[in-house]
Amino acid sequence: MSKQRGLGTTLRALVYLIDQDLDATYKNMGLPFRSKYFPVLQCLSENNSCTVGEIVSFSGSSYPAISQVIKSMKADGLIHAEQGEDRRQQKLALTPKAVELTSKIKPVLHALTKVHSQLSDECGFDISSGFSRLLNALETHSFQDRIQAELQFEDPENH
């Protein structure tokens, strides 16, 4: 099978491989942590407490996806809810267990920086910068809008 994968298929495969290997690394180190937890952990580490909406904005993930991660992290004893200034909103914060875990995953984060550099060298470009440029381009002009523009230029006689 030498057919080239589509963009979405390639991106899903990349995320799957990265998450699978990171989760195996955390498991091998005996750490109760999953790669999908990282955006929530990072947001709460940097801001002390946040609403779900703030975490969604920070991560760029969907509300349902972040809600699922939060539910898993609560079950693992990594975050807890506290009443926000507005009684309608809860603020989430890291538990002492999560704060301790944050220091234990620092060697993995350091290794990730080195691996990022190695992969960038292998690929011939800064991979994070490339993905950031792609994300910025799609935030400026959505994938859907781009597809629609291309479909309008197709010749209806050829369908």
C-alpha positions as CSV (number, residue, x, y, z in Angstrom):
1,M,0.0,0.0,0.0
2,S,1.9,3.0,-1.3
3,K,-1.0,5.4,-1.5
4,Q,-0.4,8.6,0.4
5,R,-2.6,9.2,3.5
6,G,-4.9,12.2,3.6
7,L,-4.1,15.1,5.9
8,G,-6.7,14.2,8.6
9,T,-5.6,10.5,8.5
10,T,-2.0,11.5,8.9
11,L,-2.7,13.9,11.8
12,R,-4.8,11.3,13.6
13,A,-2.0,8.7,13.1
14,L,0.6,11.1,14.5
15,V,-1.5,11.9,17.6
16,Y,-2.2,8.2,18.1
17,L,1.5,7.3,17.9
18,I,2.6,10.1,20.2
19,D,-0.1,9.5,22.8
20,Q,0.5,5.8,22.8
21,D,4.2,6.1,23.3
22,L,3.9,8.9,25.9
23,D,1.3,6.8,27.9
24,A,3.6,3.8,27.7
25,T,6.5,6.0,29.0
26,Y,4.4,7.2,32.0
27,K,3.3,3.7,32.7
28,N,6.8,2.3,32.6
29,M,7.8,5.1,35.1
30,G,5.0,4.1,37.4
31,L,3.3,7.4,37.0
32,P,-0.5,7.7,37.0
33,F,-0.6,10.1,34.2
34,R,-1.9,10.1,30.6
35,S,-0.8,12.3,27.7
36,K,-4.4,13.6,27.3
37,Y,-4.1,15.1,30.8
38,F,-1.3,17.4,29.8
39,P,-3.2,20.5,28.5
40,V,-5.3,20.6,31.7
41,L,-2.3,20.0,33.9
42,Q,-0.4,22.8,32.1
43,C,-3.3,25.3,32.3
44,L,-3.9,24.7,36.0
45,S,-0.2,24.7,36.8
46,E,0.2,28.1,35.1
47,N,-3.0,29.6,36.4
48,N,-3.7,27.9,39.8
49,S,-7.4,27.5,39.1
50,C,-9.5,27.8,35.9
51,T,-13.0,27.2,34.7
52,V,-13.7,24.5,32.1
53,G,-14.2,27.2,29.5
54,E,-10.8,28.7,30.3
55,I,-9.1,25.3,29.9
56,V,-10.9,24.8,26.6
57,S,-9.6,28.3,25.4
58,F,-6.1,27.5,26.6
59,S,-5.9,24.1,25.0
60,G,-7.8,24.7,21.8
61,S,-9.7,21.4,22.4
62,S,-13.4,21.0,22.3
63,Y,-15.6,21.4,25.4
64,P,-16.7,17.7,25.4
65,A,-13.1,16.5,25.0
66,I,-11.9,18.6,27.9
67,S,-14.9,17.6,30.1
68,Q,-14.0,14.0,29.5
69,V,-10.4,14.6,30.5
70,I,-11.5,16.5,33.6
71,K,-13.8,13.6,34.6
72,S,-10.9,11.2,34.3
73,M,-8.5,13.4,36.2
74,K,-11.0,13.8,39.0
75,A,-11.4,10.0,39.2
76,D,-7.6,9.8,39.4
77,G,-7.5,12.3,42.2
78,L,-5.6,14.9,40.2
79,I,-8.0,17.8,40.2
80,H,-10.8,19.1,42.4
81,A,-13.5,21.7,42.0
82,E,-13.9,24.8,44.1
83,Q,-16.6,27.4,44.0
84,G,-15.7,30.4,41.7
85,E,-16.5,34.0,42.4
86,D,-19.6,33.5,40.2
87,R,-21.6,30.8,42.0
88,R,-22.7,29.4,38.6
89,Q,-19.1,28.5,37.7
90,Q,-16.7,26.1,39.4
91,K,-13.0,26.6,39.4
92,L,-10.8,23.6,38.9
93,A,-7.5,23.2,40.7
94,L,-4.7,20.7,41.0
95,T,-4.7,18.4,44.1
96,P,-1.5,17.9,46.1
97,K,-1.2,14.6,44.3
98,A,-1.2,16.3,40.9
99,V,1.4,18.9,42.1
100,E,3.7,16.1,43.2
101,L,3.1,14.3,39.9
102,T,4.0,17.5,38.0
103,S,7.5,17.4,39.4
104,K,7.8,13.7,38.6
105,I,7.0,14.2,34.9
106,K,9.6,16.9,34.4
107,P,12.2,14.4,33.2
108,V,9.7,13.3,30.5
109,L,9.2,16.9,29.5
110,H,12.9,17.5,29.3
111,A,13.3,14.3,27.1
112,L,10.4,15.5,24.9
113,T,12.3,18.7,24.2
114,K,15.3,16.7,23.0
115,V,13.1,14.4,21.0
116,H,11.4,17.4,19.4
117,S,14.8,18.7,18.3
118,Q,15.8,15.3,16.9
119,L,12.6,14.9,15.0
120,S,12.9,18.5,13.6
121,D,16.4,17.7,12.4
122,E,15.2,14.5,10.9
123,C,12.3,16.2,9.1
124,G,14.4,19.2,8.0
125,F,12.1,21.8,9.6
126,D,10.9,22.8,13.1
127,I,7.9,20.5,13.5
128,S,6.1,22.6,16.2
129,S,6.6,25.8,14.2
130,G,5.2,24.0,11.1
131,F,2.1,22.8,12.9
132,S,1.6,26.2,14.5
133,R,1.7,27.8,11.1
134,L,-0.8,25.3,9.8
135,L,-3.1,25.9,12.8
136,N,-2.8,29.7,12.4
137,A,-3.6,29.5,8.7
138,L,-6.7,27.4,9.5
139,E,-7.8,29.8,12.2
140,T,-7.5,32.6,9.8
141,H,-9.3,30.9,6.9
142,S,-11.0,27.6,7.9
143,F,-10.6,24.3,6.2
144,Q,-14.3,24.2,5.5
145,D,-14.2,27.7,3.8
146,R,-11.2,26.6,1.7
147,I,-13.0,23.4,0.6
148,Q,-16.1,25.3,-0.3
149,A,-14.1,27.8,-2.3
150,E,-12.5,25.0,-4.3
151,L,-15.9,23.3,-4.8
152,Q,-17.4,26.4,-6.3
153,F,-14.7,26.5,-8.9
154,E,-15.3,22.9,-10.1
155,D,-17.0,22.5,-13.4
156,P,-20.5,21.0,-12.8
157,E,-20.3,19.3,-16.2
158,N,-17.7,16.9,-14.8
159,H,-19.8,15.5,-12.1
